[in-house]
Amino acid sequence: MAKFGINKEGVAALRQLEKDLKSINTEIETSGKTLKAAVSGIGEGLGIYEEKILELVDSVNNTQRTGRESVEQLTGKISDKITDIEELISAGLV
């Protein structure tokens, strides 16, 4: 488990973690949409496999949407912790 200091460096690291999680979440969603468009674009060339492949892509994209909500909750909690740490620093308690 990662540990973050209760200091300016810890705040910077938490901000970067929050940013990275949001970015990765968006990239996964975008990649899923791109994959579906690509498969749909060559659909007839896939023959009897097209429908099954599209079902699998949809399943992965649906799972990602569910996971997206969890990551958004996590980044919200990270943001709250950043605020808490900044308040401690501002109050001179660390």
C-alpha positions in Angstrom: 0.0 0.0 0.0 1.3 3.4 -0.9 1.9 6.0 1.8 1.7 9.7 1.3 3.3 12.2 3.6 1.3 14.8 5.4 3.2 17.6 3.7 3.4 19.5 0.4 5.1 16.6 -1.3 2.3 14.3 -0.2 -0.3 16.7 -1.5 1.5 16.9 -4.8 1.7 13.1 -5.0 -2.0 12.7 -4.2 -2.9 15.3 -6.8 -0.9 13.3 -9.4 -2.6 10.1 -8.4 -6.0 11.7 -8.7 -5.1 13.1 -12.1 -3.6 9.8 -13.3 -6.7 7.8 -12.2 -9.0 10.2 -14.0 -6.9 10.1 -17.2 -6.6 6.3 -17.3 -10.4 6.0 -16.7 -11.1 8.3 -19.6 -8.5 6.5 -21.9 -10.1 3.1 -21.2 -13.6 4.5 -22.0 -12.3 6.1 -25.2 -10.5 2.9 -26.2 -13.6 0.8 -25.8 -15.6 3.2 -28.0 -12.8 3.1 -30.6 -12.7 -0.7 -30.5 -16.5 -0.9 -31.0 -16.3 1.5 -34.0 -13.5 -0.5 -35.5 -15.3 -3.8 -35.2 -18.5 -2.3 -36.5 -16.6 -0.9 -39.4 -15.4 -4.3 -40.6 -18.4 -6.1 -39.4 -19.3 -8.0 -42.5 -15.7 -9.1 -43.0 -16.0 -10.9 -39.7 -18.8 -13.0 -40.9 -20.5 -15.2 -38.3 -18.2 -13.9 -35.6 -19.3 -10.2 -35.8 -22.3 -10.5 -33.5 -20.3 -12.4 -30.8 -17.4 -10.0 -31.0 -19.7 -7.0 -30.6 -21.4 -8.7 -27.6 -18.0 -9.1 -26.0 -17.0 -5.6 -26.7 -20.3 -4.3 -25.3 -19.8 -6.5 -22.2 -16.3 -5.0 -21.6 -17.6 -1.5 -22.1 -20.5 -2.0 -19.7 -18.1 -3.3 -17.1 -15.9 -0.3 -17.6 -18.8 2.0 -17.1 -19.5 0.3 -13.7 -15.8 0.5 -12.8 -15.7 4.2 -13.9 -18.2 5.1 -11.1 -15.9 3.4 -8.5 -12.9 5.2 -9.8 -14.8 8.5 -9.6 -15.7 7.8 -6.0 -12.1 7.0 -5.2 -10.9 10.2 -6.8 -13.5 12.1 -4.8 -12.1 10.6 -1.6 -8.6 11.5 -2.7 -9.7 15.1 -3.3 -11.2 15.1 0.2 -7.9 13.9 1.7 -6.0 16.5 -0.1 -8.2 19.2 1.4 -7.8 17.7 4.9 -4.0 17.6 4.5 -3.9 21.2 3.2 -5.9 22.3 6.2 -3.5 20.6 8.6 -0.5 22.2 6.8 -2.2 25.7 6.8 -3.0 25.4 10.5 0.7 24.5 11.2 -0.2 21.2 12.8 2.4 19.2 10.7 
